[in-house]
Amino acid sequence: MDLALTTYLIVGATFVLYIGIAIWAKAGSTGEFYVAGKGINPIANGMATAADWMSAASFISMAGLIAFLGYDASVYLMGWTGGYVLLALLLAPYLRKFGKFTVPEFIGDRFYSKPARVIAVVALIVASLTYVIGQMKGIGVAFSRFMETSYEVGLFTGMAIVFFYAVIGGMKGITYTQIAQYCVMIFAYTIPAIFISLAITGNPLPQLGLGGTVADGQSLLNTLDNILVDLGFSQYTIMKGTTMNMFFLTMSLMIGTAGLPHVIVRFFTVPRVRDARLSAGWALVFIAILYTTAPAVGAMSFYNLINTVQTGEVGAEEGNLAYENVPGWFSRWEETGLLGYEDKNDDGRIQYYNDDNAEFESTAQSYGWDGNELTVDRDIMVMANPEIAGLPNWVIALTVAGGLAAALSTAAGLLMAISSAISHDMIKGIINPRISEKGELLSARVAMGVAILVAGYLGLNPPGFAAQVVALAFGLAASSLFPVLMLGIFSRRMNSAGAIAGMLSGLSFTLIYVFVFKGWFFIPGTNMLPDTPENWLLGIGPQSIGAVGAIINAVVATLVSRATAPPPKEIQDLVESIRVPRAA
């Protein structure tokens, strides 16, 4: 069976499953639409949370970043997993005990303020929309390859699929769909990794294969170090950025994880407070299966790519692959526009090297090279990996299904958070408190549809690779929501004036800093400074600045609270009761 037919069958079967689940679990009330009726088993919720969490950034983009950045990309592994520890210990059980539907609802009630709730809604929408852009990039990459069409057509097709099952099912449908998507995703990620690890290192466990040896007896990582140095790059296993930027990026990802509304809302879907903490623990177990595999997938995919292009000794006349001999996968990915070749020295061979390295320029010229000729979108590495390694068609098709599952599951969760913020927090909570349940459900579905259209438009010109766009979203969540959630739970003295001032200062600082380097509202060509380390504040990049915004938020909130009247006694008693176990 050829690749196209196999892909259509496997991907089509998963879509039938997702849509069938959405119809079976259609939400009939606002409680089912927003929090699945608060009746999800903690293990099942942990699996759904893992699927919600392991987005296109985790499945498609993270290994691509590891492939091209090496050691520097390890911050994504540390930040995104470490955040779950914060979430499980410091937020999830307390928010579940409070018993509301949404994060803005908690902030509005805890800080006895409608303006605080509105600001929380704005912060949620900004962070979630930015996150959805990253998912749309992943959907476009996966669909463009699956349909063998352009990135744009792939993006629009994915938007239609998300619209159908997210709008119909609500949180109840999304939860059960995400459980199925997790199973598809984890098989799609680990099976190719096992095949490729066996082929390269002889070890079936990718986690161990990463430290294994390749055919010539050298370790895989040493081989990558040597090849990259020969091509003018830095070694794969050394830190290339600054310690300051790496620290703040890790911190931003960790506290951003703990502050992301679409993840927090998952802990409102379980029956009891104890189940919220259990859910976080199970989610971390399910996430770890993929996250411990990702470094091997990144390193091995890059090893295969380099060996495909650099067929002989570096600098030798026939040491590079002739374009007329490129394998089928190369041509198929060229059609998507995500892989490109330009013959700059008219020799008909593909030269891939670091032409930004001035010290390597004379060496490249001595080889007869006239600039790097291969451009690779990092987000294709996981999807292309099985094809590069020559794996069977069913494995390639399974990888496509997994990539789509990853992007669709998180996009649905984020759109759910956006729609509930608009319909429940803005319309019912502030604009029209007397709206009927039917009217609220309709407004939630309309809000979700509009959010899909906006995210799809922004996904046409994303401000970076999927994982980098997602990192921006984490920074926005870290700088706006996490500090007030923490202070709202653990500080009785924190009042509404402090919360409002903190959220506004943290979010404003982070947004402006991001827009200066990424373009105003992410519109291409509107950035005020080049996004390069020499222009960054203290060497801290836009993806890392959320941690600084969070510090500003917490400091401003604390100072303003101390300078103004304390919260009413009933609010202080409420804060105390959230932290006291019911048995006590």
N, C-alpha and C positions, 0 to 999 in steps of 0.2 A: 504494500500500500504506500502511495507516495506521500510526501511530507504534507502537502496542502490538505489532502483529504483526511489524513490522520489528525491534523491540527483542528480542522473543522469539527470532526467527530468528538474529540476530547473536550475542546472548549465549548462546543455546543451542548454537550451533556452536562457540563458544570453550570451553564447558564440556565438550562431547563430546571436543574436542581434548585438554584438560587431563587428563580422566579416562582417555582412551585412552593417553596418554603414561605416566600413573601405572601402568596395568596392564602396558604393554609393558616399563617399566623397573622392575618390582617388585623390591625388594631381597630377595636370597636369603641374605645373610650379614650379620653385624654390620658388617663393613668397608664393604659397599655401603650399609647403612642409615645409618651415621654419616658417612662421608666419600666415598661414591660410588666406593669401590674405589681412590681416589687416581689416577683415570685420565682426568680431564676436561681437554680442551684449554684453554690459557690464555685464548684469545679467547672461546670458549664460556663459560668460567668467569667472565670479565669481564662478559659479557652477563647471566649468571645472577646474579652479584653485584649488578649494577645493578638488576635486577628485585627482588632480595631487599631492596636498600637503598631503592629508590624506592617507599616504602610509601604507604598512604593519606594519611600526613602530607605526602608530596611531591606526589602526584598530586591529591588532593582538597583538602587543607587548606592547603598552603603558599600557593597563589595566593589563597585566601580571606583568609588573614592579610595578604598584600600588598595585597589590595583594600581592606581596612578600616583597616590600620595604616600603609600607605604605606612611607615610608623606614624606619621602625622595624623592619619585617619583613625587611629585607635581611640581618639577622644570621643568619637561618635559611639563606640562600643561602651566606653566607661560612663559617659554622660547619660545615655539613654537607659542603661540598665540601673545605674546608681540612683536615678530619679525614682525608680519604683520602691526602693527602700524608704526614701523620704515619704512617698505617697502612702505606703502601707503603715508606717509608724506615726506620721504626724498629721495626716489629713483624712484619709478614707474613713476610719471608724467614727470620727467625730462628725463629719459631714453626714454620714448615714444616720447617726443618732439624731441629728437635727431634723431629718425626715422631710426635706423639701425636694422639689423636682429638679431645680437648676442651681448653678453657681450664683448667678445674679440674684436669685430669690433669697439665697442664704445671706448674701452681702446686704441686700435691701432690708431684711428683717434684723440681722445682727447689728447693723449700723442705723436702724430706725430712720431710714432716709430713702425717699424715692430718687433724688439725684444720684446717690451712691449706686443704686440699682441700675439707673440709666447708663452711668459711666461704665459699670461692669458689663452691661450689654454691648456697649461700643467696643470695649477692650476684647470681649469674647469674639465679636464678629470680625474685628481686625485680625486677631491671631488665627482664628479658624479659617478665614478666607485665604490668608497667606499660606496656611497649611494645605488647603484644598488645591492651590495652584500647583504645589509639588505633586499631589496625587494626579492631577490632570496631565502633568508632564509624563508621569509613569503610565497612565492610561493611553496617552498618545503614542508612546514608545512601543508598548505591548501590542496595541491594536494595529499600528502601522505595519509591524512585522507579520502579525497574524493574517491580516487582510492583504499583505503585499501591496500597500498603498502609501500615500504620503502621510506624514505626521499629522497634518491638519484633519484629514478625513478620519484617521484613527481616533483623534481626540473627540470629534463630533459623535462618532459611533458610541464611544464609551460614555459620553454624557447622556445619551438616550437610555442606555442600559441602567445607569445609576438612577436616573429620574424615575424609571418605572418601579424598581423594587424598593427604593428608599421612600418614595412618596406614598406608595400603597401600604407598606408594612409598618412604618413607624419603628419605634424602638423594639417592639416585640418581634416584628419580622426581621429587623436588622440583627438582633441578638442571635436568633436561630440560624439565620443565613451566615453570620460570621463564624459560627461553630463549624459549619460545613466548609467555609472558605479557609479556616485555619488548617483543616485536614488536607485540603487540596494544596495549600501553600507550603506546608512543611514537607510533604512528600515531593513536591516539585522542586524544592530547594536542596533537600538532602540526597535524593537518588542520583541526580547528575554529579553532585559533589563526591559521592562514593565512587562512581564510575571513573571520574577524572583523577581522583586521588590514587586509585588502583593503577591507572594507566601511567601516571607520572612517577609515583614513589613506591608502588607496590603495596601500599598500606590502605585498607578499606575504610579506616577512620580518618576523615579529612583533618580533624583536630590534631591527630598525631602525624598525618602526612605532611602538614605544614613544616614540621621539624625534621622530616625525612630526607632521603637522598634521591637524586635523579639518576638517569642512566649512566652518567660518567663518574658516579661515586661521590660527587660533591653534594653538599646540602642544598636544598631548593633555595633557601634564602641567600646563601653565599653566591649561588649561580646568578640570581637576580641582581644582587649587588654588583657583581663583575660585569654583567651585560649592560646595566644601566650606566655605569661609569664609562664603559667603552663607547657609549652613545651620547656622552656629554651630560648625562643627568647625575643627580646626587644619588648616593647609595640608598637602597630601598629601606634599610633597617635603621637609619639614623634620623634624628629630629631635624627637620629643615626650617620650621617656623620658630617663633620665639616662645620661651617658657611662659611669659606673661599672657600671650594670646591663647596658648594651649590651656592654661589654668582657667582663664575666664570663659573660654568656650565650653570646657567641661562643666564648670559651675552653671553656666547659662542653660546647657542642655539638661542638667540634673534638676534644677529648680523649675525649669520650663516644663519638664515632664510632670512634675508634681502639681503644676498649675494649669495644665491643659484641660479645658472644660469637657471635651468629648471623652476624655479618659475618666475624669472625676465622676461624671454622670453615670458611668457604668456601676459605680459602687452604691448608687441609689436603687439599683434594680434587684438587689438581694433582700431576703426577708428580714435578716437581723443584723445588728451591729457587728457581732462576731464574724458573720459571713463576709462582711466587707474586707476585714483583714485577711481572712482565708482566701478570698478572691484575688487579692493582690499577690499573695504568696504563690498561688497556682499560676497566675499570669506570668510571674517571673520565671517559673520552671518551664512553661511552654515557650516563652521568649528565648530562654537560654539555649534551647535546641538549635534555633537559627543563628543566634548571635555568636555562639562558639564555633559555628561552621563558617561564618562570613569571612574571617581572615584567610582561611585556606582557599575559599572560592575566589577571593580577590587576587591572591598571589598566584594561584594556578591559572586563572584566566589570563592574567598578564603574561605569564610564562609562555602559555600557548600562543598568544597573539604575537609576542616578540619572535618566537621560533617559526611562526608562519611567515612573517615578513623578512626576518633576518635568517635566510636559509644557509648561509655560510659565514666565513670569517668577516668580521667588521672591516670595511674598507677594501675588501677584495672586489675585483671587477665584476664577478658573478656571485657576490655574496648576498645580494638582495633579490627578493622574489620578482620575477618578471610579471608585469601587469597582465600580459596575455595568458599567464598561467594561474591567475587567482582562482581560489576554490569557489564553489557555488555560493557559499554563505556570504562571501565578500560582496558579490554582485547583488545579492538579495538585500543586504543592508544598505548598499549604495542607493538603491531605489527609494529608500525611506528618507534619504537626505541626512541621516545621522552618522554616516561613514563617508568620507570623501578622499579622493586621490587627485593630486595635481602634479603632472610630470614637469618639474621645474628645470631639469637639466637635459630633457629630451633623450634619456637613455632607455626609456621603457621599463625601468625598474623602480620599485617602491623604496624610498629612503625614509626611515623614521628615526629622528634624533632630536636633541634639544638645540634648536637653532637660536634660542634666546641666550645661550651661554657664550659670551664673548670670548672666553678662554678656549673654547672648543672650535671656534670659527676657522682658524688656520688648519686644524686637523681635518675638518670637514672639507675644506677646499682642496686639500691634498688628495682626498678620496674622489674628488670630482663632483662632490655634492653641492647643490645650490639652494639649500633650504629644505626644511621638513616638508615632506610631500603627503603625509597621511594625517588626516584629522579624524579623531574618534570621539564621539559623544560618550562620556563615561557611563551614562545611564544604560548603554546597550550591553555592557560587559556580561552581566548575568544572563541576559536573554540570548546573547550570541555564544556564550561559553560552550553549551553542548554541541552546537554546530561546528565551532572551531575545533573541538576535540573529536569530531567525527562520531558522535554517539548515535544510537538508533533513533529513527523518526519519532517513536512514541515518547522517548525521553525529551526530545526537543519540544514536542507538542505539550507535554506535561508542564514544562518550564513556562511556556506561554500562558497556560491556564493558571499557573501559580502567580505569575506577574500580574495578571488581570485580577485575580482574587485579592492580592495584596492592595492594589490601588483602589479597587471597588469597595473593599471592606472599610477602609479608613475614610474614603470619601463619603460613604454613607453615614458613618458615625459623626463626622464633622458637620455634614449638612443637617443632621438631626440636632446637633448642638445649636447651630445657627437658627434653625426654624423654631426651636423651643424658646430661644432667647427673644425672638421677635414676637411670636404669638403669645407665649405664656407670660413673659416678663414685661414686654412693652405694651402689647395690645390689652391683654387681660389684667396685667398688674398695674398699669398706669393709665392707658388711654380709655379703655372701655371695660371696667371691672364686671359689668353685668352681661357681658357677651355669653351666649349659650355655648354648651360644650360642642355642639355641632359646628357653630360658627368658629370656635377656637381651632377645631380640627382642620376646617377648611383654610383658615388663615395660616396655620402651620404648614400645610401642604403647598399653598401658594408661595410662602416665603422660601420654602426649600427649592421650588422650581426656579425662582428668581436667582437664588444663590448659585444654583448649578450654571445658569447662563453667565453670571458675572465671573465665576471661577473659570469657566471654559474660555471666555474671552481673554482673561489674564493668562491662562495656560498656553495661549498661542505664542506669547512672548515672555516666558518665565525669566525671572531675574537670576538664574543660575541653574545648576543641576538639581535634580529632585531633592537630594539630601541637604543641599545648601539652602534651598528655599525653605525646607522644613525647619532647618536650624534657625532661620530668621523668625519663623512662627513661634518657636520655643523661646526665643529671646523676648518677643512681645508678650507672651504669657508670663514669663519670668518677671518682667519689669512691671506688669500691671496687676495681675491677679494673685500670684503666689504670696507676696508680702502681706496683703490685706487678709487673705485667708488664714495665714499663720497667726498674725496679730489678732485677728478676730476670734480665733479659738483660744489662744494662750495669754492674751492680755485683756484683763477686765477694764483697764484704763483707756483702751483705744476707743475713740468716739467717731462720730460721723464726719466731723470736720477734718480730722486726721486722715481717715480712710479716703475721702474725696481728694484732698490735697496730695496724698501719697500716690494714688492711682493716676491722677492727671500729670504729676511731675515725672513719674517713672515712665509712663507710656509715651508722653510727649518727647522726652529726651531720647528714648530709644527709636521712636518712629522717625524723628528728624534726622538722627544720625544715620539710620538705614537709608532713608530717602536721599541724603546727600551723596551716598556712594552707589546706590542701586537705581536711582531715578525716582522722581516724585510720583507716588502711587504706582511704582514699578513700570512707568511708561518709558520705553527705550529712548535713550538720547537726552533725558532730562536730568541726569546726574550732574552734580556740581563739581565733584572731584573724582579722579580715577580711583578705582577700587584696588589700590596697591598698598603694601605695608608702609611705604614711606609717607603716605598721606594719613594713615590711621592715628587716632589719639592714643598716645603711649603704646603704640604697636598693637592696639586691640581692634580687631576687624569687626565688620557689621554683624557677622554671625555670633560674635562673642560679647557684644555690647549689652545684651539683655541682663547679664549679671551686674553690670555697673548700674543699669536702670533700676534693678531690684534693690540695690543698696540705697540709691537716691530715694526710691519709694519708701523704704522702711524708715530711713532717717527723717524725711520730711513728715511722714505720718506720725512718728513718735513725738517730734518736736511740736507739731501743731496740736496734737492731743494734750500734751502737757501744758500748753499755753491757753487752752480753752476748757470749758466746763466738762466734767466727767460725764459718762453716759448715765441714763436713769438707772435707779436701783434694780428695776426688773430686768434690764438688759445685763447688768453685772451678774445677777443671779442666774440668768439664762446661760451666760458664758461658763459659770461655775458648774452648772448642771450638765453641760455638754461633756465636760471632762471627768465627771464622776460616774463610775460604773453603776448600772442600775441596781445590782445586788447590794451596793453600799448604801 
